Amino acid sequence: MNIDKILSRLPIKALRDRVPLVPVVRLDGVIAAQGSPLRAALNISSLAEPLERAFSMKGAKAVALVINSPGGSPVQSALVHDRIRLLADENELPVYIFCEDVAASGGYWIACAGDEIYAAETSIIGSIGVIAATFGFEGAMEKLGVERRLFTAGDKKSLLDPFLPVAEDDLKRLTALQKEIHDAFKKHVRTRREGRLKAGEKKLFSGEFWTGAKAEGLGLIDGLGDLKSVMRQKFGKKVRLPVIGAEKSWLQRRLGFASQITAMDLPGDLLAAAEVRAYWARYGL
């Protein structure tokens, strides 16, 4: 008979006492408001349901989150982090974070939701900064003999139009926006890692990133270790670590990827996939 079926017949208290339970939720990918069949994304919409299930599991001693993300949207990073902390406080459960290949930028923002953060010795951790990237096509437009016509109501409506030369005023506005977001990021890390940071802010908040071994020395993580090893140390060798994923609809279970084909925007998705590739490439992955 399946061990989970046997355990399900035990009283809840006996289950808690005999077999510790720590639900696991994996957070993989670039953080973005929207995804597609070719580029899955981490956001509050995709994670709300599995997080709710993990934190509401009967008999749970804690919740473990496995993060593998190069960052992305600061808004979605904050929303996911705040939902984790809300559920943790409501259910009075500790949160353990395990960083795999990379937990950088927005990925590290989310990692700060943990009461304790662990990583592999060679994980990439940090990148506490803000970046913006775009292209400039004004030279190509001139060569093609194409005239750009842009009409706005409001002199601040257009910002860094890729078909026009960079305007000094636009650059100042972008710099101010980036500083505001960076300040919020720094405040967030100071608050969540209070008393544990072991280096000056000039170094920690420069946008630099480090291996897990270096990050431990800087106080950005609490230790080196993988999910199973650390959870066994804390809850015993019999600890159960069920992975909680998003539930699929009947159509998705029957047809899988094919059920999403009609919703694909192939040119847009291919371009976005290249952008996702660039996120990972920043960290040599």
WOKASUL-V586226 format. One record per backbone hydrogen bond with DSSP energy under -0.5 kcal/mol. NH is the residue of the N-H (numbers start at 1). CO is the residue of the C=O. If there is no record, write none. Layout:
BEGIN
nh: (NH,NH)
co: (CO,CO)
END
This chain:
BEGIN
nh: (6,7,8,9,9,10,15,16,17,18,19,21,22,23,24,25,27,28,29,31,32,32,36,39,42,43,47,48,51,52,53,54,55,56,57,60,61,62,63,64,65,66,67,67,68,69,73,77,78,79,80,81,82,83,84,85,86,87,88,89,90,91,92,93,94,96,97,98,99,100,103,104,105,107,108,109,110,111,112,113,114,115,116,118,119,120,123,124,125,125,126,127,127,128,128,129,137,141,142,143,144,145,145,146,150,154,157,164,171,172,173,174,175,176,177,178,179,180,181,182,183,184,185,186,187,188,189,190,191,192,193,194,196,197,198,203,204,205,206,210,212,213,215,216,217,218,219,219,220,221,222,223,225,230,231,232,233,234,235,236,239,240,244,244,245,253,254,255,256,258,259,260,261,263,264,266,269,270,271,272,273,274,275,276,277,278,279,280,281,282,283,284,285)
co: (2,3,4,5,6,7,11,12,13,14,15,59,240,62,242,64,66,26,68,71,30,42,39,36,30,41,43,44,47,48,49,50,51,52,54,57,21,21,94,23,96,25,65,98,27,102,31,73,74,75,76,77,78,79,80,81,82,83,84,85,86,87,88,88,61,63,116,65,118,67,124,69,126,104,105,105,106,107,108,110,111,95,95,97,223,99,120,101,123,210,103,125,208,204,208,127,162,137,138,139,140,141,142,141,148,152,154,161,167,168,169,170,171,172,173,174,175,176,177,178,179,180,181,182,183,184,185,186,187,188,189,191,193,193,218,200,200,201,203,125,123,121,211,212,213,214,215,216,215,215,117,117,119,226,227,228,229,230,231,232,236,20,24,242,243,249,250,251,252,255,256,257,258,260,261,264,265,266,267,268,269,270,271,272,273,274,275,276,277,278,280,281,280)
END
